[in-house]
Amino acid sequence: MDDLDLAAGMFRYAESFRRAADLLRIQDRKMLPFQQPIYFLYYHSIELYLKAFFKAQGLPDSESVNLWTDFRALKAACERREL
């Protein structure tokens, strides 16, 4: 599997988390009185979208290792690329 295939898979995975969050967000408040699960799903989808972007850009493994485990490193990489 090449980087573009992996990026496409990550993107689809991110889409599934975002769609789940969208569905929960529009539900009746009585069914889900807490917002934290929705926030988590959005947070995780954003993380996956960004990782998919970097994988599609062909970021070398030597640079991407920390991005998969450290959100601060991911944020810093985005800032360096002015995302």
Order of alpha helices (4+ residues) and beta strands (2+ residues): alpha-alpha-alpha-alpha
